Each structure stands twice: as C-alpha cells, then as structure tokens.
C-alpha cells in the first residue's frame, strides 16, 4: 500500500472562492475539488495565512477521491 503523504495547496480569492488547488481532476472546478476534499477529509485541512490552506493526505486517499469523482452520475 502506498502511504506517501501529499500536501494539496489551496489558494482563495478575497471573496472565499477557490482560485487554485493542486491535484485537481480536470473535470472539476477548483471549488468542486475543494468541496470533495472538505466533505471527505476535513480533518486533514489546515488554514494558513493570506488566503491559503493545505490538505495533508495519503496518495491512496487522493486517488480514491479522484476515482469517486470520475464515476458517472
């Protein structure tokens, strides 16, 4: 099992919208990907200064979330 830890960086606009987030699947907007991660792994999120934040997750978890979002429906 791959337990490599990955840090997903998030940048917010002054109005709170996500303007940049790493590891994002192409079919999702930055806000949609943030919502997926926040719904499934909110405890892994840390707010930072100046409109930024990070999720620290295993590669396995990130790949599972990406697979879930790839399902039609």
C-alpha positions as CSV (number, residue, x, y, z in Angstrom):
1,X,0.0,0.0,0.0
2,X,1.3,3.4,-0.9
3,X,1.3,5.6,2.2
4,X,3.2,8.6,0.6
5,X,1.9,11.8,2.1
6,X,0.8,14.5,-0.3
7,X,0.2,18.2,0.5
8,X,-2.6,19.8,-1.5
9,X,-2.3,23.5,-1.6
10,X,-5.3,25.7,-1.8
11,X,-5.5,29.5,-2.6
12,X,-8.6,31.5,-2.0
13,X,-9.8,34.8,-3.6
14,X,-10.8,37.6,-1.1
15,X,-14.5,36.5,-1.6
16,X,-13.7,33.0,-0.4
17,X,-13.8,31.2,-3.8
18,X,-11.0,28.7,-4.5
19,X,-8.8,30.1,-7.3
20,X,-6.1,27.4,-7.2
21,X,-5.9,23.9,-5.8
22,X,-3.4,21.1,-6.6
23,X,-4.1,17.5,-7.6
24,X,-7.4,18.7,-9.2
25,X,-9.1,16.4,-11.7
26,X,-9.6,18.1,-15.0
27,X,-13.4,17.8,-15.0
28,X,-13.8,19.6,-11.6
29,X,-13.6,23.3,-10.9
30,X,-11.3,24.4,-8.1
31,X,-14.4,24.9,-5.8
32,X,-15.8,21.5,-6.7
33,X,-12.5,19.7,-5.8
34,X,-12.2,21.6,-2.6
35,X,-15.8,20.6,-1.7
36,X,-14.9,16.9,-2.4
37,X,-11.9,17.1,-0.2
38,X,-13.6,19.1,2.5
39,X,-16.6,16.6,2.6
40,X,-14.4,13.5,2.8
41,X,-11.2,14.7,4.7
42,X,-12.0,17.9,6.5
43,X,-9.9,16.8,9.5
44,X,-6.8,16.8,7.1
45,X,-7.3,20.5,6.3
46,X,-5.3,23.3,7.9
47,X,-5.9,27.0,7.2
48,X,-2.9,29.2,6.6
49,X,-2.4,32.9,6.5
50,X,-3.1,35.1,3.5
51,X,-6.0,33.2,1.9
52,X,-4.2,29.8,1.8
53,X,-4.7,26.4,3.2
54,X,-3.5,22.8,2.8
55,X,-4.8,19.3,2.9
56,X,-2.3,16.6,4.0
57,X,-3.5,13.2,2.8
58,X,-2.1,9.9,1.6
59,X,-1.6,9.4,-2.1
60,X,-4.0,6.4,-1.7
61,X,-6.8,8.6,-0.3
62,X,-6.4,11.2,-3.0
63,X,-6.5,8.6,-5.8
64,X,-9.7,7.1,-4.2
65,X,-11.4,10.6,-4.1
66,X,-10.4,11.1,-7.8
67,X,-11.9,7.7,-8.7
68,X,-15.1,8.6,-6.9
69,X,-15.4,11.9,-8.9
70,X,-14.8,10.1,-12.2
71,X,-17.9,7.9,-11.8
72,X,-20.8,9.0,-13.9
73,X,-23.8,10.1,-12.0
